[in-house]
Amino acid sequence: MKRREELTFSEQIYLPEVLKGMGVVTGHFMRNFWLNVAHMMGLAKNRRSNYTTQYPEQRKHYPDNFRGSHRLTLKEDGSVRCTSCFLCATGNPPGDYVASH
């Protein structure tokens, strides 16, 4: 069993991690901003300026072992095992959902 390490004061207040996150966001913003300015001037046309996928027109390729979709497993008696994902309650209006587990 791994022992729990004591956190330093800066780790306890999360300041370094917040600053790292702000650095990542600022880096993405500045890259996209300057590439969009370059695109407006007719430069750097071969480089994409953002990481957003325009879903209906562009599709991402996911590997075969991608685990992002929900799979319901079965109990030994064949009934569905609940994973507490709240998809039943989200997909069914109130009153239609009857818990069967």
Residue pairs with C-beta under 8 A, 6 or more apart in sequence:
10 16
28 51
31 49
32 49
32 50
35 44
35 47
35 48
35 49
36 49
38 44
39 45
39 49
53 59
53 60
62 68
70 83
70 85
70 87
72 80
72 81
72 83
73 80
73 81
73 83
74 80
74 81
75 81
79 100
79 101
80 100
80 101
81 101
82 101
88 97
89 97
